[in-house]
Amino acid sequence: MRPIVDKGEAGSLGSLRSRNRTRVVDALREMGVASRADIARQTGLSRSTVSSIVADLEEDGLIVDRDTSPEGTASTGGRPPALIALGRDVGVAVGIDFGKRHLAVAACDLSHTILAETRSEMPDDYDARQGLDEAAALVDEVLEDAGVERDAVLGVGLGVPGPIHLPTGVVGSSAILPGWVGARVAEEMSERLRLPVHVDNDANLGALAELHWGAGRGCSSLTYIKIATGIGAGLVLGRRLFRGAGGTAGEIGHTTIDETGPICRCGSRGCLETFAGAPAIVELLKPSLGPDVTVEAIVEHALDGHLGAKRAIGDAGRHVGSALANLCNLFNPELIVVGGTLAAAGDVLLEPMREAVQRRAIPSAAEDVEIVTAVLGERAEMLGTVALVLYEREGAASAPRPVANGATGVKTHLEVRRG
């Protein structure tokens, strides 16, 4: 005889299962590819509950099998665990990364697999309209290469090398891309693509990528610092980006190093960028390495043992380390990940940085933190734009998908199937 379940109890059970289903999907969205046991650990659900929900998702065509992991036999000696991922039918994410001289676009499925990507070199000081028009064309190209229809795109993540005022989505003052100041990039890109667009600065995106796929995997609190034309930091607290009240948290490049120092682009004197940014290092070495020397060439010279290049990069590391010591005292991160052009110098940059943190931070904060080079290289910001779509959208400046009737919003394939 079937047990009698009143409507209230049935509704409660249905609501619980719906919430658990969402937890399983969210876990897969973050991990990309995982076993059922991994999902159970991530969600706190029992393995039987996870297996039941996964079976339902497979029946709906939302989960696909992936290759089993060869590492799965290491501890048990048995068969490797079966791995699963959200299928492409659930949707894909598109990422757009703007740099001072480049533009990169990629499409990624929810197993974190890059389906297609392209990169274009851009002229110095290109303005927002030129960049956004070129990006829109490259998005079409990437979607075609990936074989993805536009209505399968869950959203577009967009990164710019400058501060973003999150309440309005407006690009703040920036000497890196001066033609972008005042541009509402999420809104304007959304109008071009007819897709929801989420925007953040490049340091935050690098932090997201290294947190989920790079040196910061498993960390709860970390700082990603990008040292290139400018210097910025992405702050992660409790595995979430900390953006501050308006989105400008992490502008470590404008920490004052010398009150009587050079005037910075921000209007202040002696900012960290004026001593340790790539343009400052290039200016120091033009007399010895030539007027056309680049920061990439300086890094190569330093790695080859050039004394002047090593000194310039080492001094930059010490200056950055002094600023990071203050950050360690305030936020007490467990990990600092160093990315950007100068990170390629490795320990030539990092050793003086570590010494400055040890000398200037309070002992407990200095002991807690490890300083390492980013592992994702120049792709960190690109991957971060994808991460922005997958699970950080609510913290970014966003523009929803424009709809013909004047309404806004987007419904994912998963939500449609849920009803």
NORKAKA-V219034 format. One line per field, one symbol per residue. phi: phi as a letter, one per 30 degrees, with the letter a starting at -180 (. if undefined). psi: psi as a letter, one per 40 degrees, with the letter a starting at -180 (. if undefined). burial: + if it has 24 or more other C-alpha atoms within 12 Angstrom, else -. Layout:
phi=???
psi=???
burial=???
This chain:
phi=.dddbddddddddddddddddddddddddddibacdddddddciddddddddddddddddicbbdbedddddddccicddddcbadddddkbcccbccbdbbbbbbcbddcicddaabbbdcdehdcddddddddddddeddddddicdddcddlbcbcbdadcddeciddddacdbddceidcddddddddchbdbbbadddddddddddcbbdcdjdcbbbccccbecbbbcccbhibdccidcjcejdddcddcbdcddddddjdcideedcbdeddddddcedccjdcdcddddddedddjdddddddddddddddddddddddddchddbcccbjeddddhdecddddddddddcddedddddcccbddcciddedddddddeddabddccdbbdddbedjdbkbcdedddddi
psi=hhihhidddddddddddddddddddddddddchiiddddddddeiidddddddddddddeeeiiiiiihdeeedddeaiiihiiihidddiiihihhhadeihihihhieefhhdiiihhhiihfiiddddddddddddddddddefhideehdihhhhigiihhddeehhahhedgdeehehgddddddddefihhhiiidddddddddddebdeheidhihhhhhbdihiihhhhfeihheadeeeiegdefhhdheeaihideeiifiddedeidddddddedddeieeiidddddddddeehddddddddddddddddddddddddefiehhhhaidedeebedddddddddddddiiddddddihhiiieeaeedddddddddddfedeeihihihhideeiiiihidddddd.
burial=-------------------+++++++++++++++++++++-++-+---+++-++--+----++++---------------++++++++++++++++++++-++++++++++++++++++------+++--++-++++++++++--+-+-+-+++++++++++++++-+++++-+++++++++++++++++-++++++++++++++++++++++++++-+++++++++++++++++++-+++++---+++++++++++------+-+---++++++++++++++++---+----++++++++++----++++++++++++++++++++++-++++++++++++++++++++++++++++-++---++--+++++++++++++++++++++++++-++++++++-------+-+++-----
